[in-house]
Structures are given as C-alpha cells and as structure tokens.
Amino acid sequence: MSDPVQLRTARPAPDVVVLAVFGEIDITTAPDLEEAVTRALAAPVAHLVVDLSGVTFFGSPGLATLIRTADAVDGRGLRLTLVAGQLALRTMALTNTVDLFTLRDSVEAALRPN
C-alpha cells in the first residue's frame, strides 16, 4: 500500500505555480498528481514548476502523468520545469525520457529566467 502523497502549491509570481510533491508516486497516487497538475494549469499560469525532490518512490504512472503534462503545456505555449530529485531522475533515465523535460537542480534555479 502506498503512502499518501502530499501536494503543496505555491505562487511565487502571478504567472508561476510551483507544485511540490512529497511521498510515493505510483499507480495509486498518480491520479492525485494528475489532479493537482490539472488544477494548477486551470489557473492563469505561464510557468509550472513541479518539484519532485521530496518524492520517495517514482513509478511509471507518475512519469506518464508528467509526459501528458509536458504535452499539454507545450500545446498551450506554456513552460514546464521539473526539479527531478534522484528517484524521479532515475526513472526518467531508465526509460530514456530525460530529454522530454527541462530539468533543474532546485526550485530557485527553475524560477530563474532562461
């Protein structure tokens, strides 16, 4: 059984949403992540930062959610940046999906202009 995932949203700027994720992202909790991302993108936003550095397990359902998010963001001309953390980065590396995302080492780095 999965530990409950914790999701926290912050707005460090009017057009930026930071979604911090804590706990396990698996088949049971990925829908919670998807719902949080959907809510974040429903608000006026130009840049979504998903901070996965607090994730303790990152399975393929979480990765699928992020791939769908990347497609949705790209289709709307928005920006998505991931703070991957080691576990999420490992899953992305094993599935050859690292190049699908813009990755940064910290939320602070993600918030810097390109």
N, C-alpha and C positions, 0 to 999 in steps of 0.2 A: 504494500500500500504506500502511496506517495505521501510525502509530507506536503501540507498545504503550501501553495505558492503565495508569496506576498508580493504585491504590486503597488508601487508608490509613484505617483505622478507629481511632477513639479513643472512650473512655467518660469524659467529664469529670464525670459524675454517674452514680449507679447506674441511673437510668432514661432516660439520654440517650446516643444514639450519634451521633457526628459521622463522616460518610463524606466524606473529602477525595478529589477526583478530579483527576488530572493527565494531560494529553495529549489525544488526539483521541477524541471520541465520535462514531462513525459506524456504519454497518451491520456492520462487522467487530468493533468493540469494545463496542457497546451490550449484547450478551449478558453481557459481563463486569460492566458496571454493574448490570444486572438481577440477576445472581447475587449481587453484593455487597449490594444492597438487600435481597434475599430473606433472606440470612444475617443482616443487621442486624435485620430485622423478626422473625426467628425467636427472637431473644433477648428477654428481658423488657425492653421499652422503651416509654416513653410519648411520647418526642420524638425524631424523626430529623431531623438537620441534614445536608443534602447540600451540601457546599462545592464549587462549580463554578468558583471563581475561578482555578484552575490549568489550566482547560481551554483547549486551543489550537485546537480545532475542535469545534463542537457541531451535529451534523446532526439531522434529523428522527427517526432511530431513537432517539437519546438523549432527545429530547423525548417520544416515545411511551412510553419506559420511565418517565419521570417522571410522565406523566399516569396510567399504570397504578398507579404507586406512590401518587400522591395519592388515587386511588380506593380502593386497599387500605387506606391509613392512615385515610381518612375512614370507611370501613366498619367499622373496628375502634375508632373513637373516639380515635385517636392524633393526634399533632401532627407535621406535616412543615413544615420551613422550609428554603428554598433560599438559599444565598449564590450568586447567579447569575453574577456576573462579566459583562463586556461581551459576550463571544461568545455565551454562553447567553441572555443577556437580549435580544440582537439577534434570535436565532432565535425566541424567545417573542414578541417584538414583531411580527415579520413574520407570524407565524401566529395572532396575536390570542389567545394563550394566557396572557399575563402574569397575568390575573385569576384563573387557576386555582390560583395558588400564593401562599403567604406568602413574601415576599422580604425579605431583609435585606442590608445592605452588608458585613457581616463576621460571622465565626463568633461573635465576642464579642457582637455585637448579637443574633444568633439565639438565644443562650443566655440572654439576659435574659428574665425573666418578662413575659408580655404586660401 
